[in-house]
Amino acid sequence: MTQKVTTQKERIRGMGLLFVCLMTLGMGHSLFFAIFPPLARDLGLSEVQASAIFTLSAVLWVLMSPFWGRRSDVWGRKPVILLGLVGFGVSTGGLAILLVIGQQGWLPLMTLYVLMILIRSIFGLFGSGSPSAAQAYIADRTTREERTSGVAAIGAAFGMGTIIGPGFAAALAAVHLLAPFFAVAVFAICGAIAIALFLPERQKPAASRSDTPRLKMTDKRIRLFLFLGVAASTIGAAVMQVAAFFVMDTMQLSGQETAQVVGVGMMGMAMATLFAQLVIIPRSNASVRALLVMGILITMFGIALLLIPMMNTGLFTVSLTLQGLGSGLMRPAVAAGGSLAVEPEEQGAVAGFNSSTAAVGFIFVPVVLMPLYLYSPTAPFWVAFIITGLMLLTTRSKQLDVMETPIDTESVEEDAMTRPDRHKNY
C-alpha cells in the first residue's frame, strides 16, 4: 500500500516545528548547567551530589535512545516526538517544583535529593525519544543528497537552543531564579501540542511489518558510525568537563575570571558549530567522507593548541572555536552516514543509536579521563588527540566509498515496500 506523500508546504511546516521544539530542548539543557549549580549549593548539596543528578539521566539517555528510535519505526515518528517533549516538560517543571519545596524547607534534604534524581531521570527515560524520532523524521523526508544538510539542521536547532538558554535564563532569573525552568517546561508542553496538531505524519510506518529485521548495534553497516559517534562524544565531553579546571590551574585565575574565559570559549565553540551546520554544510554539498576528514583535522588542530605549554586566554578561545567548527562538520556527517547506510524502515533505529552515542562521553570522561587530569592537566587532551587520530584512520574505510557515488535524488516519501531496491547497495 502506498503511503501518503506530504506536500512541500507541509514538509516545510514540519521541519520548522521540529526546529523550534529541538531548540527548546537545547535551551533546557544549557540553562540547567547555568542555574542549577548555585541552587544546589544553596540547598546544601555538594558538587558531586549535584553532578550525580545529571549522570543518571545521561545513562538512561544512552540506554533508551535506541529503544525509542526503534519504537518510532513501529509507532511512527510523531508519537515518539510527542512523548519526548512531554517527558522533558514534566521533568523540567517537576524539578523546578522540587526546588521550590527545597527552598521552603518542606522536605528533608536527602528525601528531596532522591526525588530530584528520579524526576530528572524522566528526561533521560522519555526525553531521549525526541531527537531520535526527529532525525528519523528528517531522514524519511529528504533525498539522499539532502540527508546531511537535513541532519545538520536538526543539530543546529539544539545548538542554537544551548546558546539562547543562558541568556534566556539570565533574563528571567531577574524575575525569579526558578522562572526559566517553569518557562521552558511550558514551552515544551506547548511544543508537544503544536506537534500533535500540525506535524504531518505518514499514515502507516513502513516498519510495522512483522518481517522487518531488528537493527543491532553490531550490524556491520553502522559499526563505523557508532564508533565515530562515541569518539566525537568523548572528545567533546573531555574538553567541556576539563576546560574550567584546566584554565584555572594553568593560567592561575580566580573562579570569576575562569568563568569568564570559559564562557567566551564555549560561546565561540557554539557559534562555530552553528556556522558549520547552517552555512558550510548546506552550501558545500560535500560527501560524508569529506566532511569527516575536514572535521577531524580541524578538531585535531584545535586540541593540539591546548597542548602548548604557554597557555593564554586567546589560545584557549581559538582552540575551542576550532573544535566547535570541527564538531559541527563531524556530527552531522556521522549521523547522515549511519542514515545512508541502512534501509528506509530502519531509520528510527539508527537514529536512536546515533542519539545514544552523544551522551556516552559524559559517562566515560568522569570515570576515566578526569583521574588522568590529576596526573597531568593536559593528559585528557592527549587522549582526545589520539582518538582523533584513530578517527582519521577510519575515514579510509571502503564503506564510505559508496556514499561518494552519484546520489539518487528521487523523493524518499514513498513506501519502502513499493521500492524495495532503493537502498539495496547501501
PyMOL commands that set and color helices and strands:
alter all, ss='L'
color gray80, all
select helices_A, chain A and resi 8-43+47-75+77-104+109-127+129-140+144-173+179-198+206-208+223-251+255-284+288-306+313-341+344-375+379-394+398-400+402-404+416-418
alter helices_A, ss='H'
color red, helices_A
deselect
rebuild
show_as cartoon
